[in-house]
Amino acid sequence: MTLFYAAADVLRYPRPMSEKMFSTTRLEAFSDGVLAVIITIMVLELKIPHEDGLAGLLSLAPILFVYLLSFSFVAIYWVNHHHLVNRIEECDHRVLYANLGFLFAASLLPFFTSYVIEKHSDSFSVATYAASMIFTGFMFFLLRLSVGRLLKKNEELSSDDVATQRKHIASLAIYMAAIPLAHFHPYVALGAITLVTVIWIIPTARPSCDPKT
């Protein structure tokens, strides 16, 4: 009878179980592969111009600009992803699912890049391009928060991490401002998106000294 009451107490008041943790090795390898495929798909949108000579090459300038912007966007996310994940040796389910969410958002970028190119950077296409940037940035922000939760748990969250979170929020605000701006000045909106890409070239948070580096 005593055993019965003891089992009932466990069911009513379960003891907190240690959360299962996973190595970040497969997460990094899978993410690297997905981002590499995304970049490969985007380059397939570059077509040979119909015109010959320098005039034909110059006609590709707007297309090359959008491609360069999207390539830089993915490349800089890859660098920041490396710095972020390198801060931890193990991850939980939150980090795994947040990472999948980020990769899903990033995988849509080739479509929106192609859409801007096909529509010749008109107002609506640039606005949707900015919206895709918001979606991807927000999903990466969730990943950053998930990793930050583990860092805080291990008392490794630094002032650099807090500064990076604020920088991330400011970047999302610029992307949001680019949407209404695109309806009046599409190329100015693309300039705002480019500005965000430039300020993320150097990650704010410094990676910890870890054998994985």
Contacts in CASP RR format, 6 or more apart in sequence:
PFRMAT RR
TARGET T0000
AUTHOR 0000-0000-0000
METHOD contacts of the structure
MODEL  1
MTLFYAAADVLRYPRPMSEKMFSTTRLEAFSDGVLAVIITIMVLELKIPH
EDGLAGLLSLAPILFVYLLSFSFVAIYWVNHHHLVNRIEECDHRVLYANL
GFLFAASLLPFFTSYVIEKHSDSFSVATYAASMIFTGFMFFLLRLSVGRL
LKKNEELSSDDVATQRKHIASLAIYMAAIPLAHFHPYVALGAITLVTVIW
IIPTARPSCDPKT
19 92 0 8 1.000
19 93 0 8 1.000
20 92 0 8 1.000
20 93 0 8 1.000
21 90 0 8 1.000
21 91 0 8 1.000
21 92 0 8 1.000
22 90 0 8 1.000
22 91 0 8 1.000
22 92 0 8 1.000
22 96 0 8 1.000
23 89 0 8 1.000
23 90 0 8 1.000
23 91 0 8 1.000
24 85 0 8 1.000
24 88 0 8 1.000
24 89 0 8 1.000
24 90 0 8 1.000
24 91 0 8 1.000
24 95 0 8 1.000
27 85 0 8 1.000
27 91 0 8 1.000
27 95 0 8 1.000
27 96 0 8 1.000
27 99 0 8 1.000
28 82 0 8 1.000
28 85 0 8 1.000
30 103 0 8 1.000
31 78 0 8 1.000
31 81 0 8 1.000
31 85 0 8 1.000
31 99 0 8 1.000
31 103 0 8 1.000
32 78 0 8 1.000
34 103 0 8 1.000
34 106 0 8 1.000
34 107 0 8 1.000
35 74 0 8 1.000
35 77 0 8 1.000
35 78 0 8 1.000
35 81 0 8 1.000
35 103 0 8 1.000
35 106 0 8 1.000
38 74 0 8 1.000
38 106 0 8 1.000
38 107 0 8 1.000
38 109 0 8 1.000
38 110 0 8 1.000
39 71 0 8 1.000
39 74 0 8 1.000
39 75 0 8 1.000
41 110 0 8 1.000
42 67 0 8 1.000
42 70 0 8 1.000
42 71 0 8 1.000
42 74 0 8 1.000
42 109 0 8 1.000
42 110 0 8 1.000
42 113 0 8 1.000
43 67 0 8 1.000
43 71 0 8 1.000
45 63 0 8 1.000
45 67 0 8 1.000
45 110 0 8 1.000
45 113 0 8 1.000
45 114 0 8 1.000
45 117 0 8 1.000
46 60 0 8 1.000
46 63 0 8 1.000
46 64 0 8 1.000
46 67 0 8 1.000
49 56 0 8 1.000
49 57 0 8 1.000
49 59 0 8 1.000
49 60 0 8 1.000
50 56 0 8 1.000
51 59 0 8 1.000
62 117 0 8 1.000
62 120 0 8 1.000
62 121 0 8 1.000
63 117 0 8 1.000
65 190 0 8 1.000
66 113 0 8 1.000
66 116 0 8 1.000
66 117 0 8 1.000
66 121 0 8 1.000
66 190 0 8 1.000
67 113 0 8 1.000
67 117 0 8 1.000
69 190 0 8 1.000
69 193 0 8 1.000
69 194 0 8 1.000
69 197 0 8 1.000
70 109 0 8 1.000
70 110 0 8 1.000
70 113 0 8 1.000
72 197 0 8 1.000
73 109 0 8 1.000
73 133 0 8 1.000
73 136 0 8 1.000
73 197 0 8 1.000
74 106 0 8 1.000
74 109 0 8 1.000
76 197 0 8 1.000
76 200 0 8 1.000
76 201 0 8 1.000
77 106 0 8 1.000
77 136 0 8 1.000
77 140 0 8 1.000
79 203 0 8 1.000
80 140 0 8 1.000
80 200 0 8 1.000
80 203 0 8 1.000
81 102 0 8 1.000
81 140 0 8 1.000
81 143 0 8 1.000
83 203 0 8 1.000
83 205 0 8 1.000
83 206 0 8 1.000
83 207 0 8 1.000
84 143 0 8 1.000
84 144 0 8 1.000
84 147 0 8 1.000
84 203 0 8 1.000
84 205 0 8 1.000
85 91 0 8 1.000
85 147 0 8 1.000
86 207 0 8 1.000
86 208 0 8 1.000
86 210 0 8 1.000
86 212 0 8 1.000
86 213 0 8 1.000
87 147 0 8 1.000
87 148 0 8 1.000
87 151 0 8 1.000
87 156 0 8 1.000
87 205 0 8 1.000
87 207 0 8 1.000
87 208 0 8 1.000
88 95 0 8 1.000
88 147 0 8 1.000
88 150 0 8 1.000
88 151 0 8 1.000
89 210 0 8 1.000
89 212 0 8 1.000
90 150 0 8 1.000
91 146 0 8 1.000
91 147 0 8 1.000
91 150 0 8 1.000
92 146 0 8 1.000
92 150 0 8 1.000
94 146 0 8 1.000
94 149 0 8 1.000
95 143 0 8 1.000
95 146 0 8 1.000
95 147 0 8 1.000
95 150 0 8 1.000
98 139 0 8 1.000
98 142 0 8 1.000
98 143 0 8 1.000
98 145 0 8 1.000
98 146 0 8 1.000
99 143 0 8 1.000
101 139 0 8 1.000
101 142 0 8 1.000
101 143 0 8 1.000
102 136 0 8 1.000
102 137 0 8 1.000
102 139 0 8 1.000
102 140 0 8 1.000
102 142 0 8 1.000
102 143 0 8 1.000
104 139 0 8 1.000
105 132 0 8 1.000
105 135 0 8 1.000
105 136 0 8 1.000
105 137 0 8 1.000
105 138 0 8 1.000
105 139 0 8 1.000
105 140 0 8 1.000
106 136 0 8 1.000
106 139 0 8 1.000
108 132 0 8 1.000
108 135 0 8 1.000
108 136 0 8 1.000
109 132 0 8 1.000
109 136 0 8 1.000
112 128 0 8 1.000
112 129 0 8 1.000
112 132 0 8 1.000
113 129 0 8 1.000
115 125 0 8 1.000
115 128 0 8 1.000
115 129 0 8 1.000
116 125 0 8 1.000
116 126 0 8 1.000
116 128 0 8 1.000
116 129 0 8 1.000
118 125 0 8 1.000
119 125 0 8 1.000
121 186 0 8 1.000
121 187 0 8 1.000
121 190 0 8 1.000
122 186 0 8 1.000
123 182 0 8 1.000
123 183 0 8 1.000
123 184 0 8 1.000
123 186 0 8 1.000
124 182 0 8 1.000
124 183 0 8 1.000
125 186 0 8 1.000
126 178 0 8 1.000
126 182 0 8 1.000
126 186 0 8 1.000
126 189 0 8 1.000
126 190 0 8 1.000
127 178 0 8 1.000
127 179 0 8 1.000
127 180 0 8 1.000
127 182 0 8 1.000
127 183 0 8 1.000
127 189 0 8 1.000
129 190 0 8 1.000
129 193 0 8 1.000
130 175 0 8 1.000
130 176 0 8 1.000
130 178 0 8 1.000
130 179 0 8 1.000
130 182 0 8 1.000
130 189 0 8 1.000
130 193 0 8 1.000
131 179 0 8 1.000
133 175 0 8 1.000
133 178 0 8 1.000
133 193 0 8 1.000
133 196 0 8 1.000
134 172 0 8 1.000
134 175 0 8 1.000
134 176 0 8 1.000
134 179 0 8 1.000
137 168 0 8 1.000
137 171 0 8 1.000
137 172 0 8 1.000
137 175 0 8 1.000
138 172 0 8 1.000
140 168 0 8 1.000
141 165 0 8 1.000
141 168 0 8 1.000
141 169 0 8 1.000
141 172 0 8 1.000
144 164 0 8 1.000
144 165 0 8 1.000
144 168 0 8 1.000
145 165 0 8 1.000
148 157 0 8 1.000
148 161 0 8 1.000
151 157 0 8 1.000
151 158 0 8 1.000
151 161 0 8 1.000
156 208 0 8 1.000
158 205 0 8 1.000
158 206 0 8 1.000
160 204 0 8 1.000
160 205 0 8 1.000
160 206 0 8 1.000
161 205 0 8 1.000
163 204 0 8 1.000
163 205 0 8 1.000
164 203 0 8 1.000
164 204 0 8 1.000
164 205 0 8 1.000
167 199 0 8 1.000
167 204 0 8 1.000
171 196 0 8 1.000
171 199 0 8 1.000
171 200 0 8 1.000
174 192 0 8 1.000
174 193 0 8 1.000
174 195 0 8 1.000
174 196 0 8 1.000
175 192 0 8 1.000
175 193 0 8 1.000
175 196 0 8 1.000
177 192 0 8 1.000
178 189 0 8 1.000
178 190 0 8 1.000
178 192 0 8 1.000
178 193 0 8 1.000
179 189 0 8 1.000
181 188 0 8 1.000
181 189 0 8 1.000
181 192 0 8 1.000
182 189 0 8 1.000
207 213 0 8 1.000
END
